Amino acid sequence: MVDAKDTNCSPFMLQEGEEGSVGSASTSASTWCASCRPGEQNDVADMLTFDTLPTLTFDTLPDLDDSEQNLMEEQVKLFLDASPVQPWAPERFEMVKKLQEAPRNEGAVHLMRDIARGGCFVAVKRMPFHWTGSGPTEFKLLHPKSMENPWVDAGVTAFLHNIGCAYVCDPVGVFRDSNYTYMVGTYATKGDLFSWIEGGTKSGTAQEAMVRPIAEQIFEAVMCLHNCGISHRDISLENILLTHEEGQESGTFQVKLIDFGAASLTRMCSGAVGKPPYMAPEMFESDEYDGFLSDTFSVGVVLFSLAVGGYPWLSTRPGKCKMFTYVSYKGFRAYLRGSKATPLSESLSEPLVALLEGLVAINPADRSTLGKVTKDMSAWDMVTGSTMLVWDSD
């Protein structure tokens, strides 16, 4: 297990091939705060849990036939091509500070105030014009082999916002001056999950209780994407944000998915994309893979990291990480038992271990989906049972 609060272990700074202790419990992760889904009750005591949700299977979600899938793709592409690019108005946007670099887009994300909207905070991704080009058509001409496309990010975000998906930041607009393209969206007040887990609590029952409402929203957010025929392909702690309702500084968190630049508008995908710890192993082994199942693997890594406070492995690329190689040969449960220190198998509840085991299964044919695990069991059902731990209803 790799400590996520160690800045040397940021996914942008991973040293592939490093060794680490196998399956040890960590004392990282931050002071947690429970949350519920957007629009639901805010009383934490009455909050919905996995066990009280209706069973969600692909039988209850619309299967897209070829014509419906083509229509979905055309709708998203319409947002790519038709989103107006406005002249950048420096008098409208007041700089506050830089939030972070955006290396894959050769730019940075800044916190600014939008004077035209009452001075509210917005997140502004600023990218050089030589990278973005004037639009999606020129971008493809400039970067025909790029797996990252900022116009896909903008188009998918606009599409999901337009259909009422609660799990994306509201887009404000796309702007340009002579040097840069600016993509502006609402600001998530509490930052990303990578920052959220820094600080430190032990894994265990209390930790799981805090993680569970966030995990619930992550599951629903990714299912919303898949229901629209979209594979994210870059799910990570950094690409899941937390925020509060506008005008509120306390209460329940809302989950927001970001960075759809590597997204595919089809379920079947090609090309290895994402950050090393989160990439499904079949990305390196197959010319074509199921993007929904690769997203599920990434969600499993995120859930493990939230519950434990560290990564399970540094990389899934063959031969690059001994911890992942150990899991591949010995299995996930053996990994959890494999430490001379306190084994994670003793600090994580059995329902959570079963859920994680299904989400990060090495063989995609054995992997749980977010809609259906088997013919009669959904991923939600995996957390039910006879135990009295937090993945079960009280």
C-alpha positions as CSV (number, residue, x, y, z in Angstrom):
1,M,0.0,0.0,0.0
2,V,1.4,3.4,-1.0
3,D,0.7,6.4,1.2
4,A,-1.4,8.9,-0.7
5,K,-0.4,11.8,1.5
6,D,3.2,11.4,0.4
7,T,3.8,14.1,-2.2
8,N,6.3,11.8,-3.8
9,C,3.5,9.4,-4.6
10,S,1.3,11.9,-6.5
11,P,0.1,10.2,-9.7
12,F,1.9,12.9,-11.6
13,M,5.1,12.0,-9.8
14,L,5.0,8.2,-9.6
15,Q,8.2,6.3,-9.9
16,E,7.0,3.1,-11.5
17,G,8.7,0.0,-10.2
18,E,9.1,1.2,-6.6
19,E,8.5,-1.4,-3.9
20,G,6.3,-0.8,-0.9
21,S,4.8,-2.8,2.0
22,V,2.1,-5.2,0.9
23,G,-1.3,-4.8,2.5
24,S,-0.3,-2.8,5.6
25,A,-2.8,-0.5,7.4
26,S,-2.0,3.2,7.1
27,T,-2.7,6.1,9.4
28,S,-3.3,8.6,6.7
29,A,-6.5,10.2,5.3
30,S,-8.1,13.3,6.6
31,T,-10.8,14.3,9.0
32,W,-13.8,13.0,7.1
33,C,-17.2,14.6,6.6
34,A,-20.3,12.6,5.6
35,S,-22.4,13.7,2.6
36,C,-25.4,12.6,0.7
37,R,-26.5,12.8,-2.9
38,P,-27.4,16.2,-4.4
39,G,-31.1,16.9,-3.8
40,E,-31.5,14.4,-1.0
41,Q,-32.1,15.1,2.7
42,N,-29.3,16.7,4.6
43,D,-29.9,14.9,7.9
44,V,-26.9,12.5,8.2
45,A,-28.8,10.3,10.6
46,D,-31.5,9.6,8.0
47,M,-29.1,9.4,5.0
48,L,-29.7,6.8,2.4
49,T,-27.1,4.0,2.3
50,F,-26.3,1.4,-0.4
51,D,-28.6,-1.1,1.3
52,T,-31.6,1.2,1.1
53,L,-31.2,2.1,-2.5
54,P,-33.1,0.2,-5.2
55,T,-31.2,-2.5,-7.0
56,L,-29.5,-1.0,-10.1
57,T,-28.8,-3.4,-12.9
58,F,-28.4,-3.0,-16.6
59,D,-32.0,-4.4,-16.8
60,T,-33.2,-1.2,-15.3
61,L,-31.0,1.0,-17.4
62,P,-31.7,1.6,-21.1
63,D,-29.5,-0.5,-23.4
64,L,-28.5,1.7,-26.3
65,D,-29.0,0.1,-29.7
66,D,-26.8,1.3,-32.6
67,S,-29.2,4.1,-33.7
68,E,-29.5,5.4,-30.1
69,Q,-25.7,5.2,-29.6
70,N,-25.1,7.1,-32.8
71,L,-27.6,9.7,-31.8
72,M,-25.9,10.0,-28.4
73,E,-22.5,10.5,-30.1
74,E,-24.0,13.1,-32.4
75,Q,-25.5,15.0,-29.5
76,V,-22.2,15.2,-27.7
77,K,-20.4,16.1,-30.9
78,L,-22.9,18.9,-31.4
79,F,-21.8,20.4,-28.1
80,L,-18.2,20.1,-29.2
81,D,-18.7,21.9,-32.5
82,A,-21.5,24.4,-31.5
83,S,-20.2,25.7,-28.2
84,P,-19.5,29.4,-28.9
85,V,-16.0,30.6,-28.2
86,Q,-16.2,34.1,-26.7
87,P,-13.5,36.8,-26.6
88,W,-11.7,36.7,-23.3
89,A,-12.8,39.6,-21.1
90,P,-10.1,40.3,-18.5
91,E,-12.3,43.0,-16.9
92,R,-14.9,40.3,-16.2
93,F,-12.6,37.7,-14.5
94,E,-10.5,38.8,-11.5
95,M,-7.5,36.6,-10.7
96,V,-7.4,35.2,-7.2
97,K,-4.7,32.5,-7.3
98,K,-3.3,29.5,-9.2
99,L,-5.0,26.3,-8.1
100,Q,-2.8,23.8,-9.9
101,E,-0.8,23.0,-13.0
102,A,-2.6,21.2,-15.9
103,P,0.4,19.5,-17.5
104,R,-1.4,17.3,-20.0
105,N,-3.1,20.4,-21.4
106,E,0.2,22.5,-21.2
107,G,-1.6,25.0,-18.9
108,A,-2.9,25.7,-15.4
109,V,-6.1,26.0,-13.5
110,H,-6.8,29.3,-11.8
111,L,-9.3,30.5,-9.2
112,M,-11.0,33.7,-10.4
113,R,-14.0,35.8,-9.5
114,D,-16.6,36.3,-12.2
115,I,-17.6,39.9,-11.9
116,A,-20.5,39.5,-14.4
117,R,-22.1,36.9,-12.1
118,G,-21.8,38.8,-8.9
119,G,-18.2,38.0,-8.1
120,C,-18.7,34.3,-7.6
121,F,-15.7,32.0,-7.7
122,V,-15.0,30.1,-10.9
123,A,-12.3,27.7,-12.0
124,V,-10.5,28.7,-15.2
125,K,-8.4,26.2,-17.1
126,R,-6.0,28.3,-19.2
127,M,-4.3,26.5,-22.1
128,P,-2.0,27.9,-24.8
129,F,-3.5,28.4,-28.2
130,H,-0.9,26.2,-29.9
131,W,-2.3,23.3,-27.9
132,T,-6.1,23.9,-28.2
133,G,-6.2,25.4,-31.6
134,S,-9.4,27.3,-32.6
135,G,-11.7,24.3,-32.0
136,P,-12.1,20.5,-32.1
137,T,-11.5,20.3,-35.8
138,E,-8.2,22.2,-35.7
139,F,-7.1,20.3,-32.6
140,K,-7.4,17.0,-34.4
141,L,-5.3,18.3,-37.2
142,L,-2.7,19.6,-34.8
143,H,-2.6,16.6,-32.5
144,P,-4.0,13.6,-34.4
145,K,-2.5,11.0,-32.0
146,S,-3.3,12.8,-28.7
147,M,-5.3,10.8,-26.2
148,E,-6.2,14.0,-24.3
149,N,-8.6,16.4,-26.0
150,P,-9.7,19.6,-24.2
151,W,-12.6,20.1,-26.6
152,V,-14.0,16.6,-25.7
153,D,-13.7,17.7,-22.0
154,A,-15.8,20.8,-22.7
155,G,-18.3,19.0,-25.0
156,V,-19.0,16.2,-22.6
157,T,-19.3,18.6,-19.6
158,A,-21.8,20.7,-21.6
159,F,-23.7,17.7,-22.7
160,L,-24.0,16.2,-19.2
161,H,-25.0,19.6,-17.7
162,N,-27.6,20.0,-20.4
163,I,-29.3,16.7,-19.6
164,G,-29.3,17.5,-15.9
165,C,-26.5,15.4,-14.5
166,A,-25.8,16.6,-11.0
167,Y,-22.3,15.3,-10.9
168,V,-20.5,17.8,-13.1
169,C,-19.4,21.4,-12.5
170,D,-21.7,23.8,-14.3
171,P,-19.9,25.2,-17.4
172,V,-19.7,29.0,-17.6
173,G,-18.2,29.2,-21.1
174,V,-15.2,28.9,-23.4
175,F,-13.1,32.1,-24.1
176,R,-10.0,33.0,-26.1
177,D,-7.5,35.8,-26.6
178,S,-4.5,35.9,-28.9
179,N,-2.4,33.5,-26.8
180,Y,-4.7,31.3,-24.7
181,T,-8.0,29.4,-24.6
182,Y,-9.9,29.6,-21.3
183,M,-12.5,27.0,-20.2
184,V,-14.5,28.3,-17.3
185,G,-16.7,26.4,-14.9
186,T,-18.1,26.7,-11.4
187,Y,-15.7,26.3,-8.6
188,A,-15.7,23.2,-6.3
189,T,-15.2,24.7,-2.9
190,K,-13.6,21.7,-1.1
191,G,-11.0,20.6,-3.7
192,D,-10.3,17.1,-4.9
193,L,-10.3,13.8,-3.1
194,F,-6.5,13.5,-3.2
195,S,-6.4,16.7,-1.0
196,W,-9.3,15.5,1.1
197,I,-7.6,12.3,2.3
198,E,-4.5,14.0,3.5
199,G,-4.2,14.4,7.2
200,G,-4.7,11.1,8.8
201,T,-7.2,8.7,10.3
202,K,-6.8,5.0,10.7
203,S,-8.7,2.6,8.4
204,G,-11.6,0.8,10.1
205,T,-15.3,1.0,10.9
206,A,-15.3,4.8,11.6
207,Q,-13.4,5.5,8.4
208,E,-15.7,3.4,6.3
209,A,-18.7,5.1,7.8
210,M,-17.3,8.5,6.6
211,V,-16.3,7.2,3.2
212,R,-19.5,5.4,2.3
213,P,-21.7,8.5,1.4
214,I,-19.0,9.8,-0.8
215,A,-18.6,6.4,-2.4
216,E,-22.3,6.2,-3.0
217,Q,-22.2,9.5,-5.0
218,I,-19.1,8.3,-7.0
219,F,-21.0,5.1,-8.0
220,E,-24.0,7.1,-9.1
221,A,-21.9,9.7,-11.0
222,V,-20.1,7.0,-13.0
223,M,-23.3,5.2,-13.7
224,C,-24.7,8.4,-15.0
225,L,-21.9,8.5,-17.5
226,H,-22.3,4.9,-18.6
227,N,-26.0,5.3,-18.9
228,C,-25.2,8.0,-21.5
229,G,-22.8,5.6,-23.3
230,I,-19.7,7.6,-22.1
231,S,-16.5,6.0,-20.7
232,H,-14.5,8.4,-18.6
233,R,-11.1,6.6,-18.7
234,D,-9.3,8.9,-16.3
235,I,-11.2,8.4,-13.0
236,S,-8.9,9.3,-10.1
237,L,-8.8,11.0,-6.7
238,E,-7.7,14.2,-8.6
239,N,-10.6,14.1,-11.0
240,I,-13.3,13.9,-8.3
241,L,-14.1,17.1,-6.6
242,L,-16.1,18.0,-3.5
243,T,-18.2,21.1,-3.1
244,H,-21.1,22.6,-1.2
245,E,-24.3,24.2,-2.5
246,E,-23.8,27.8,-3.6
247,G,-23.9,30.1,-0.6
248,Q,-23.3,27.2,1.9
249,E,-20.0,26.6,3.7
250,S,-21.1,23.6,5.7
251,G,-23.3,20.6,5.5
252,T,-23.1,17.7,3.1
253,F,-20.6,17.5,0.3
254,Q,-21.5,17.0,-3.4
255,V,-19.3,15.0,-5.7
256,K,-18.3,16.4,-9.1
257,L,-16.5,14.5,-11.8
258,I,-14.1,16.5,-13.9
259,D,-11.5,16.1,-16.7
260,F,-13.3,14.3,-19.6
261,G,-10.5,15.0,-21.9
262,A,-9.7,11.3,-22.3
263,A,-13.4,10.2,-22.5
264,S,-14.7,7.9,-25.2
265,L,-18.2,8.2,-26.6
266,T,-18.4,4.5,-27.0
267,R,-18.2,1.6,-24.5
268,M,-15.6,-0.3,-26.5
269,C,-12.3,1.6,-26.4
270,S,-8.6,1.4,-27.5
271,G,-5.4,3.0,-26.1
272,A,-3.9,3.1,-22.7
273,V,-4.9,6.3,-20.9
274,G,-5.1,7.5,-17.3
275,K,-2.9,7.7,-14.3
276,P,-0.7,4.6,-13.5
277,P,-2.4,3.4,-10.3
278,Y,-5.9,3.6,-11.8
279,M,-5.4,2.1,-15.2
280,A,-7.2,-1.3,-15.8
281,P,-4.6,-3.9,-16.7
282,E,-6.4,-4.9,-19.9
283,M,-5.5,-1.5,-21.3
284,F,-2.0,-2.8,-21.8
285,E,-3.0,-6.3,-23.1
286,S,-5.8,-5.7,-25.6
287,D,-6.3,-3.7,-28.7
288,E,-9.9,-3.1,-27.6
289,Y,-11.4,-3.2,-24.1
290,D,-14.6,-2.4,-22.3
291,G,-14.4,1.2,-21.1
292,F,-17.2,0.7,-18.6
293,L,-15.2,-2.1,-16.9
294,S,-12.0,-0.1,-17.0
295,D,-13.8,2.8,-15.3
296,T,-15.0,0.3,-12.7
297,F,-11.4,-0.8,-11.9
298,S,-10.5,2.9,-11.4
299,V,-13.5,3.4,-9.1
300,G,-12.2,0.4,-7.1
301,V,-8.8,2.0,-6.7
302,V,-10.4,5.3,-5.6
303,L,-12.6,3.5,-3.0
304,F,-9.5,1.6,-1.6
305,S,-7.6,4.9,-1.4
306,L,-10.4,6.6,0.4
307,A,-10.9,3.8,2.9
308,V,-7.2,3.3,3.6
309,G,-5.5,6.6,2.8
310,G,-3.1,5.2,0.3
311,Y,-2.8,3.6,-3.1
312,P,-2.9,-0.2,-3.4
313,W,-0.1,-0.1,-6.0
314,L,1.9,2.4,-8.0
315,S,1.2,1.1,-11.5
316,T,-0.7,-1.6,-13.3
317,R,1.7,-1.7,-16.3
318,P,3.2,-5.2,-16.6
319,G,6.5,-5.5,-14.7
320,K,6.4,-2.0,-13.3
321,C,5.1,-2.5,-9.7
322,K,5.8,-5.5,-7.5
323,M,2.7,-4.9,-5.4
324,F,0.4,-5.2,-8.4
325,T,2.3,-8.2,-9.7
326,Y,1.7,-9.8,-6.2
327,V,-2.0,-9.2,-6.5
328,S,-2.1,-10.6,-10.1
329,Y,-0.5,-13.9,-9.0
330,K,-1.7,-14.2,-5.4
331,G,-5.1,-12.4,-5.4
332,F,-6.5,-9.3,-3.7
333,R,-7.2,-11.0,-0.4
334,A,-3.7,-12.4,-0.1
335,Y,-2.4,-8.9,-0.7
336,L,-4.5,-7.6,2.2
337,R,-3.1,-10.3,4.4
338,G,0.4,-10.0,3.3
339,S,1.9,-7.5,5.7
340,K,4.0,-8.1,8.8
341,A,2.4,-5.0,10.2
342,T,-1.4,-4.9,10.9
343,P,-3.0,-6.5,7.9
344,L,-5.6,-4.6,6.0
345,S,-7.7,-7.7,6.1
346,E,-8.2,-7.1,9.8
347,S,-9.0,-3.4,9.6
348,L,-11.5,-3.5,6.6
349,S,-15.0,-4.9,6.9
350,E,-15.7,-8.1,5.0
351,P,-18.5,-6.4,2.9
352,L,-16.1,-3.7,1.8
353,V,-13.3,-6.2,1.0
354,A,-15.8,-8.2,-1.1
355,L,-16.9,-5.0,-2.9
356,L,-13.2,-4.0,-3.6
357,E,-12.3,-7.5,-4.7
358,G,-15.0,-7.4,-7.3
359,L,-14.2,-3.8,-8.5
360,V,-10.5,-4.4,-9.0
361,A,-10.6,-8.0,-10.4
362,I,-7.6,-8.4,-12.7
363,N,-9.7,-10.2,-15.4
364,P,-12.4,-7.9,-16.7
365,A,-14.7,-10.9,-17.2
366,D,-14.6,-11.4,-13.4
367,R,-15.0,-7.7,-12.6
368,S,-18.1,-6.3,-11.0
369,T,-19.9,-3.6,-13.0
370,L,-21.5,-0.6,-11.4
371,G,-24.8,-1.8,-12.8
372,K,-24.7,-5.6,-12.4
373,V,-22.3,-8.1,-10.7
374,T,-24.1,-11.2,-11.7
375,K,-27.5,-11.9,-13.2
376,D,-29.2,-11.4,-9.9
377,M,-26.8,-9.2,-7.9
378,S,-25.8,-5.6,-8.4
379,A,-22.8,-3.8,-7.0
380,W,-25.0,-2.3,-4.4
381,D,-26.0,-5.8,-3.2
382,M,-22.4,-6.7,-2.6
383,V,-22.4,-4.5,0.5
384,T,-25.4,-6.2,2.1
385,G,-25.2,-9.2,4.4
386,S,-25.6,-10.4,8.0
387,T,-22.7,-8.5,9.6
388,M,-23.2,-5.4,11.7
389,L,-20.4,-3.3,10.1
390,V,-21.0,0.0,8.3
391,W,-21.5,-1.4,4.8
392,D,-24.8,-2.9,6.2
393,S,-28.0,-1.1,7.3
394,D,-28.4,-0.5,11.0
